[in-house]
């Protein structure tokens, strides 16, 4: 049986240590963190524990941590610790999916009781998932990577085979197809599931600090290096390191990373001591790395060392038949996340969604589902089309834009008589002008030019 664990996050050192000590005396295994980002690295779909976080912290606060955890697994229990004035915020957090909250100062026994209930609930969630998988029902992988097309069936088969293999893996796919979701799935299927999952965006690393960020440094290694620092590679020991968009890694750094892959050791900047590195590397790329090799921008030996196993994630254009099913799932997830009623979607709506091009792939489709749930976008509907194929919504928008533009021009660009004449608020007028790209000065000047001619 996997041991339950408690992740405790609090930026105040005294509070963090005293709380951790009290929970350990109560019989819990506790990992304490001063920053939420570090705790997040241990969250996975199979995480067997509970997260306790202060609600107000510098950097990533407790509310943001809750949201990020729910993006990985909405059924990880999160208990928020609040000050006296934060109760209303904590109540909002409960509506957004927090398991519970405790108010400072709290009794250790009360917190321990809440933790035990949360651990029991989490154990039931994980056992229920296991039983569904054994019974042949839709399992975790299909939940994360849905689709009935043959390319998705084959992809899930390969993921199951590679998950426990612990082999370095290269994931290829267009922007937004879900490469990081696939990487997390591989991590959660492996024996490293309860160790850190460190995601490194190679394109976002500061060029002047990239080696220090990855390898760490000793005091005096460069100006400003006052104290020793673990790099991200060392921080991920025992777990999985995701190198997102590895094609963006600077060419001179690729040789050093190749040595890490081959020898599984690192050397901090300013040190001669080698540090053993027990990690699994997963790399992603949206570009064809073989073409990058041919262009001299990527090392051939690094590519051959990375692609021991390669997974290619299909774009939505390659599995168009999956789009309606995927959209429905994303709408359900969004409704649950925001505490909204599910939106009723007709077959004609789904047909139009399936016909659309989605260059942003699953990410763009998810954004569309969220906007629909939040009421920011009208649901697409084929019944709203006229006989010549123009959408009714487009015709209404064009008429509204023309009406507003005419009113602005008639009043010489003065907006107060415009919103009073049209019977709308000033805020509504500004929002519609922004939506339609109307500039009062340009509209008024165009009207004057037309009158002069």
C-alpha positions as CSV (number, residue, x, y, z in Angstrom):
1,X,0.0,0.0,0.0
2,X,1.3,3.5,-0.9
3,X,2.0,5.6,2.2
4,X,-0.1,8.7,2.6
5,X,1.6,12.0,2.7
6,X,0.9,15.6,3.6
7,X,2.3,18.5,1.7
8,X,2.4,21.6,4.0
9,X,3.0,25.0,2.4
10,X,3.6,28.1,4.5
11,X,6.0,31.0,3.8
12,X,6.5,31.7,7.5
13,X,9.3,29.5,8.8
14,X,8.3,29.3,12.4
15,X,4.6,28.5,11.6
16,X,5.8,25.9,9.0
17,X,8.1,24.1,11.4
18,X,5.7,24.1,14.3
19,X,2.8,22.8,12.2
20,X,5.0,20.1,10.6
21,X,6.2,19.0,14.0
22,X,2.7,18.8,15.4
23,X,1.4,16.8,12.4
24,X,4.4,14.4,12.6
25,X,3.6,13.8,16.3
26,X,0.1,13.0,15.2
27,X,1.5,10.2,13.0
28,X,1.5,11.9,9.5
29,X,4.3,11.9,7.0
30,X,4.9,15.6,6.3
31,X,6.8,17.4,3.5
32,X,7.1,21.1,4.3
33,X,7.6,23.8,1.7
34,X,8.1,27.6,1.8
35,X,6.8,28.1,-1.7
36,X,3.8,26.6,-3.4
37,X,5.7,26.0,-6.7
38,X,7.8,23.3,-5.0
39,X,4.7,21.5,-3.5
40,X,3.1,21.5,-7.0
41,X,5.9,19.3,-8.3
42,X,4.6,16.4,-6.2
43,X,1.0,16.6,-7.4
44,X,-0.1,13.9,-9.8
45,X,-3.2,11.9,-10.7
46,X,-2.1,9.2,-8.3
47,X,-1.0,11.5,-5.5
48,X,-2.0,9.6,-2.3
49,X,-2.3,12.5,0.1
50,X,-3.5,16.0,1.1
51,X,-2.3,19.5,0.6
52,X,-2.4,22.1,3.4
53,X,-1.6,25.7,2.3
54,X,-1.6,29.1,3.8
55,X,-4.0,31.2,1.7
56,X,-1.8,34.4,1.6
57,X,1.8,34.0,0.4
58,X,4.1,35.9,-1.8
59,X,4.4,34.5,-5.3
60,X,1.9,31.8,-5.9
61,X,-0.8,32.1,-3.2
62,X,-3.1,29.4,-1.8
63,X,-5.9,30.2,-4.2
64,X,-3.6,29.9,-7.2
65,X,-2.2,26.7,-5.9
66,X,-5.7,25.3,-5.5
67,X,-6.5,26.2,-9.2
68,X,-3.2,24.6,-10.4
69,X,-3.8,21.4,-8.4
70,X,-7.3,21.1,-9.8
71,X,-6.0,21.4,-13.3
72,X,-3.8,18.3,-12.6
73,X,-6.4,16.4,-10.6
74,X,-9.6,18.0,-9.3
75,X,-10.0,15.3,-6.6
76,X,-6.8,16.1,-4.6
77,X,-8.0,17.4,-1.2
78,X,-6.7,20.9,-0.5
79,X,-7.1,22.4,3.0
80,X,-6.5,26.2,3.2
81,X,-5.3,28.0,6.3
82,X,-6.7,31.4,6.7
83,X,-6.4,34.5,8.9
84,X,-9.4,36.0,10.7
85,X,-10.1,38.4,7.9
86,X,-9.9,35.8,5.1
87,X,-13.0,33.7,6.0
88,X,-15.0,35.0,3.0
89,X,-12.1,34.2,0.7
90,X,-11.9,30.7,2.1
91,X,-15.7,30.2,1.6
92,X,-15.1,31.2,-2.1
93,X,-12.3,28.7,-2.2
94,X,-14.7,26.0,-1.0
95,X,-17.0,26.8,-3.8
96,X,-14.1,26.5,-6.2
97,X,-13.1,23.1,-5.0
98,X,-11.1,23.3,-1.7
99,X,-11.8,20.4,0.6
100,X,-11.9,22.5,3.8
101,X,-10.3,25.4,5.5
102,X,-9.1,26.1,9.0
103,X,-8.8,29.5,10.7
104,X,-5.7,30.7,12.5
105,X,-4.9,30.0,15.3
106,X,-6.0,26.4,15.1
107,X,-5.7,23.4,17.4
108,X,-3.4,20.6,16.0
109,X,-6.0,18.0,16.9
110,X,-8.7,19.7,14.9
111,X,-6.5,19.9,11.8
112,X,-5.4,16.3,12.3
113,X,-9.1,15.2,12.3
114,X,-9.7,17.2,9.0
115,X,-6.6,15.6,7.5
116,X,-7.7,12.0,8.4
117,X,-11.1,12.6,6.8
118,X,-9.5,14.0,3.7
119,X,-7.1,11.1,3.4
120,X,-10.0,8.6,3.7
121,X,-11.8,10.4,0.9
122,X,-8.7,10.5,-1.3
123,X,-8.1,6.8,-0.7
124,X,-11.7,6.0,-1.8
125,X,-11.2,8.1,-5.0
126,X,-8.0,6.2,-5.9
127,X,-9.5,2.8,-5.1
128,X,-12.6,3.7,-7.2
129,X,-10.4,4.6,-10.1
130,X,-8.4,1.3,-9.7
131,X,-11.6,-0.8,-9.6
132,X,-13.0,0.9,-12.7
133,X,-9.8,0.2,-14.6
134,X,-9.8,-3.5,-13.5
135,X,-13.5,-3.7,-14.6
136,X,-12.5,-2.6,-18.0
137,X,-14.3,0.8,-17.7
138,X,-12.9,4.1,-18.9
139,X,-9.6,4.4,-17.1
140,X,-7.4,7.4,-16.1
141,X,-5.5,7.5,-19.4
142,X,-8.7,7.7,-21.5
143,X,-10.0,10.4,-19.1
144,X,-6.9,12.5,-19.7
145,X,-6.5,11.7,-23.4
146,X,-10.0,11.0,-24.7
147,X,-10.9,10.0,-28.2
148,X,-12.2,7.0,-30.2
149,X,-10.2,7.5,-33.3
150,X,-7.6,4.9,-34.1
151,X,-4.7,7.2,-33.7
152,X,-5.7,8.0,-30.1
153,X,-6.4,4.3,-29.3
154,X,-2.9,3.5,-30.6
155,X,-1.4,6.4,-28.6
156,X,-3.0,5.2,-25.3
157,X,-1.7,1.7,-26.0
158,X,1.9,3.0,-26.4
159,X,1.6,5.2,-23.3
160,X,0.6,2.2,-21.2
161,X,3.5,0.2,-22.6
162,X,6.0,3.0,-22.0
163,X,4.7,4.3,-18.6
164,X,6.5,1.7,-16.5
165,X,9.5,1.4,-18.8
166,X,11.3,4.4,-17.3
167,X,12.9,5.1,-20.7
168,X,13.7,8.7,-21.8
169,X,11.0,9.7,-24.2
170,X,10.5,12.3,-26.9
171,X,7.0,13.7,-27.5
172,X,6.3,15.4,-30.8
173,X,3.2,17.4,-31.5
174,X,1.8,20.8,-32.6
175,X,1.1,23.6,-30.2
176,X,-1.8,22.9,-27.9
177,X,-2.2,19.1,-28.5
178,X,-1.5,18.2,-24.9
179,X,2.2,17.2,-24.8
180,X,2.6,18.1,-21.1
181,X,-0.6,16.2,-20.3
182,X,0.9,13.1,-22.0
183,X,4.2,13.6,-20.1
184,X,2.4,13.8,-16.8
185,X,0.5,10.6,-17.6
186,X,3.8,8.8,-18.3
187,X,5.1,10.1,-15.0
188,X,2.0,8.9,-13.1
189,X,2.2,5.4,-14.6
190,X,5.8,5.0,-13.6
191,X,7.4,4.0,-10.3
192,X,8.4,7.6,-9.9
193,X,4.8,8.8,-9.6
194,X,5.2,9.9,-6.0
195,X,8.5,11.8,-6.7
196,X,8.8,15.3,-8.2
197,X,7.6,16.1,-11.8
198,X,9.7,19.1,-12.8
199,X,8.6,21.0,-16.0
200,X,11.2,23.2,-17.6
201,X,10.3,25.5,-20.5
202,X,13.5,25.6,-22.5
203,X,12.3,28.6,-24.4
204,X,11.7,30.7,-21.3
205,X,14.9,30.1,-19.4
206,X,16.9,33.4,-19.0
207,X,19.9,33.1,-21.3
208,X,22.4,34.5,-18.8
209,X,21.3,32.2,-16.0
210,X,20.4,29.1,-17.9
211,X,23.2,26.9,-16.6
212,X,22.7,28.0,-13.0
213,X,18.9,27.3,-13.3
214,X,19.5,23.7,-14.6
215,X,22.8,22.7,-12.9
216,X,22.8,24.8,-9.7
217,X,25.8,26.7,-8.4
218,X,28.2,27.1,-5.5
219,X,28.9,30.4,-3.7
220,X,31.1,32.7,-5.7
221,X,30.5,30.9,-9.0
222,X,29.5,34.2,-10.6
223,X,28.8,37.7,-9.3
224,X,25.8,37.7,-7.0
225,X,26.1,33.9,-6.2
226,X,26.1,34.4,-2.4
227,X,24.8,31.0,-1.3
228,X,24.7,27.5,-2.8
229,X,21.6,26.6,-4.9
230,X,20.2,23.4,-6.2
231,X,19.4,23.5,-9.9
232,X,16.3,22.1,-11.4
233,X,18.0,18.8,-12.5
234,X,19.1,18.1,-8.9
235,X,15.8,19.2,-7.5
236,X,14.1,16.6,-9.6
237,X,16.2,13.6,-8.3
238,X,14.1,10.5,-8.1
239,X,11.4,11.9,-10.3
240,X,10.7,13.0,-13.9
241,X,12.1,16.1,-15.6
242,X,10.1,17.5,-18.6
243,X,12.1,19.6,-21.0
244,X,9.4,21.5,-22.9
245,X,10.3,22.7,-26.4
246,X,13.8,21.2,-26.2
247,X,14.5,22.6,-29.7
248,X,14.8,26.0,-28.1
249,X,17.7,24.9,-26.0
250,X,20.9,26.9,-26.9
251,X,23.3,24.9,-29.1
252,X,26.2,25.2,-26.7
253,X,24.1,23.9,-23.8
254,X,23.0,20.9,-25.8
255,X,26.5,19.3,-25.5
256,X,26.4,19.7,-21.7
257,X,22.9,18.2,-21.5
258,X,24.0,15.3,-23.7
259,X,26.6,14.4,-21.1
260,X,23.9,14.5,-18.4
261,X,21.8,12.1,-20.4
262,X,24.7,9.7,-21.0
263,X,26.4,9.7,-17.6
264,X,23.5,10.7,-15.3
265,X,25.7,13.1,-13.3
266,X,25.8,16.9,-13.0
267,X,28.4,19.4,-11.8
268,X,27.2,22.6,-10.2
269,X,28.7,25.8,-11.5
270,X,31.9,26.6,-9.4
271,X,32.3,23.0,-8.3
272,X,34.3,20.0,-9.4
273,X,32.2,17.5,-7.5
274,X,29.9,15.3,-9.6
275,X,26.4,14.7,-8.3
276,X,24.6,11.5,-9.3
277,X,21.3,12.1,-11.0
278,X,18.5,9.5,-10.9
279,X,15.8,11.0,-13.1
280,X,13.7,10.2,-16.2
281,X,13.9,12.7,-18.9
282,X,10.9,13.5,-21.1
283,X,11.4,16.1,-23.9
284,X,8.7,17.7,-26.1
285,X,9.0,19.6,-29.4
286,X,6.5,21.2,-31.8
287,X,9.1,21.3,-34.5
288,X,10.7,18.5,-36.5
289,X,14.0,18.0,-34.8
290,X,15.5,16.1,-37.7
291,X,15.0,19.2,-39.8
292,X,16.6,21.2,-37.0
293,X,19.6,18.8,-37.1
294,X,19.8,19.3,-40.9
295,X,19.8,23.1,-40.4
296,X,22.6,22.9,-37.8
297,X,20.4,24.1,-34.9
298,X,20.2,20.8,-33.0
299,X,22.8,18.2,-32.3
300,X,22.3,14.9,-34.1
301,X,23.8,12.9,-31.2
302,X,21.4,14.5,-28.7
303,X,18.4,13.7,-30.9
304,X,19.5,10.0,-31.2
305,X,20.0,9.8,-27.4
306,X,16.6,11.4,-26.7
307,X,14.4,9.4,-29.0
308,X,14.8,6.0,-27.4
309,X,11.1,6.1,-27.4
310,X,9.1,8.6,-29.5
311,X,5.4,9.5,-29.1
312,X,3.6,11.6,-31.7
313,X,0.5,13.4,-30.5
314,X,-2.1,13.9,-33.3
315,X,-3.5,17.3,-34.0
316,X,-7.3,17.8,-33.9
317,X,-7.2,18.0,-37.7
318,X,-5.9,14.4,-37.7
319,X,-8.7,13.2,-35.5
320,X,-11.6,15.4,-36.4
321,X,-14.1,12.7,-35.4
322,X,-13.0,13.1,-31.8
323,X,-13.8,16.8,-31.6
324,X,-17.5,16.6,-30.5
325,X,-16.7,14.0,-27.8
326,X,-13.7,16.0,-26.6
327,X,-15.7,19.3,-26.5
328,X,-18.5,17.8,-24.5
329,X,-16.0,16.5,-21.9
330,X,-14.2,19.9,-21.7
331,X,-17.6,21.7,-21.2
332,X,-18.4,19.3,-18.3
333,X,-15.0,19.8,-16.7
334,X,-15.3,23.6,-17.1
335,X,-18.8,23.6,-15.6
336,X,-17.6,21.6,-12.6
337,X,-14.5,23.8,-12.2
338,X,-16.5,27.1,-12.1
339,X,-19.5,25.7,-10.3
340,X,-21.9,26.4,-13.2
341,X,-24.7,24.4,-14.6
342,X,-23.8,22.3,-17.7
343,X,-24.6,24.0,-21.0
344,X,-27.0,22.1,-23.2
345,X,-25.4,21.6,-26.6
346,X,-27.4,20.5,-29.6
347,X,-26.2,18.2,-32.4
348,X,-26.1,21.1,-34.8
349,X,-23.7,22.9,-32.5
350,X,-21.4,19.9,-32.3
351,X,-21.5,19.5,-36.0
352,X,-20.4,23.1,-36.5
353,X,-17.6,22.7,-33.9
354,X,-16.4,19.6,-35.6
355,X,-16.2,21.5,-39.0
356,X,-14.1,24.3,-37.6
357,X,-10.4,24.5,-37.9
358,X,-8.7,24.5,-34.5
359,X,-5.1,25.6,-35.1
360,X,-4.6,25.9,-31.3
361,X,-5.8,22.3,-31.0
362,X,-7.0,21.0,-27.5
363,X,-5.9,24.2,-25.8
364,X,-8.0,26.4,-28.1
365,X,-10.9,24.0,-27.8
366,X,-10.7,24.1,-24.0
367,X,-10.7,27.9,-24.1
368,X,-13.9,27.8,-26.3
369,X,-15.5,25.4,-23.8
370,X,-14.7,27.7,-20.9
371,X,-16.0,30.8,-22.6
372,X,-19.2,29.0,-23.4
373,X,-19.7,27.8,-19.8
374,X,-18.9,31.3,-18.5
375,X,-21.4,32.9,-20.9
376,X,-18.7,34.9,-22.7
377,X,-19.5,33.4,-26.1
378,X,-22.8,32.5,-27.7
379,X,-23.1,28.8,-28.5
380,X,-22.6,28.2,-32.2
381,X,-25.7,26.9,-33.8
382,X,-26.3,26.0,-37.5
383,X,-29.9,27.0,-37.0
384,X,-28.7,30.6,-36.8
385,X,-27.6,30.6,-40.4
386,X,-29.6,32.2,-43.2
387,X,-30.2,30.6,-46.6
388,X,-27.2,32.1,-48.2
389,X,-24.9,30.8,-45.5
390,X,-24.3,34.0,-43.6
391,X,-24.7,33.6,-39.8
392,X,-27.6,35.6,-38.3
393,X,-25.2,36.6,-35.4
394,X,-22.8,38.2,-38.0
395,X,-25.6,40.1,-39.6
396,X,-26.8,41.4,-36.3
397,X,-23.3,42.4,-35.3
398,X,-22.8,44.2,-38.6
399,X,-26.0,46.2,-38.2
400,X,-25.2,47.1,-34.6
401,X,-21.7,48.3,-35.6
402,X,-23.1,50.4,-38.4
403,X,-25.7,51.9,-36.1
404,X,-23.1,52.9,-33.5
405,X,-20.7,54.3,-36.1
406,X,-23.5,56.4,-37.6
407,X,-24.4,57.8,-34.2
408,X,-20.8,58.7,-33.4
409,X,-20.4,60.4,-36.7
410,X,-23.7,62.3,-36.4
411,X,-22.5,63.7,-33.0
412,X,-19.0,64.6,-34.2
413,X,-17.3,62.0,-32.0
414,X,-19.0,63.1,-28.8
415,X,-19.9,59.9,-26.9
416,X,-22.4,61.2,-24.3
417,X,-25.2,62.0,-26.7
418,X,-24.5,58.7,-28.5
419,X,-25.1,56.4,-25.5
420,X,-28.0,58.6,-24.4
421,X,-29.6,58.4,-27.9
422,X,-29.1,54.7,-28.2
423,X,-30.4,54.1,-24.7
424,X,-27.3,52.2,-23.4
425,X,-24.8,52.9,-20.6
426,X,-21.5,54.5,-21.2
427,X,-19.7,51.3,-20.2
428,X,-21.7,49.3,-22.7
429,X,-20.9,51.7,-25.5
430,X,-17.2,51.6,-24.7
431,X,-17.3,47.8,-24.7
432,X,-19.1,47.6,-28.1
433,X,-16.7,50.2,-29.6
434,X,-13.8,48.0,-28.5
435,X,-15.5,44.9,-29.8
436,X,-16.1,46.4,-33.2
437,X,-12.8,48.3,-33.4
438,X,-14.5,51.7,-33.6
439,X,-12.3,54.8,-32.9
440,X,-14.4,57.9,-32.4
441,X,-11.9,60.2,-34.0
442,X,-11.5,58.0,-37.1
443,X,-15.3,57.6,-37.4
444,X,-15.9,61.3,-37.2
445,X,-13.2,62.2,-39.6
446,X,-14.4,59.6,-42.2
447,X,-17.9,61.1,-41.9
448,X,-16.5,64.6,-42.5
449,X,-14.4,63.5,-45.5
450,X,-17.5,61.9,-47.1
451,X,-19.5,65.1,-46.6
452,X,-16.8,67.2,-48.2
453,X,-16.8,65.1,-51.3
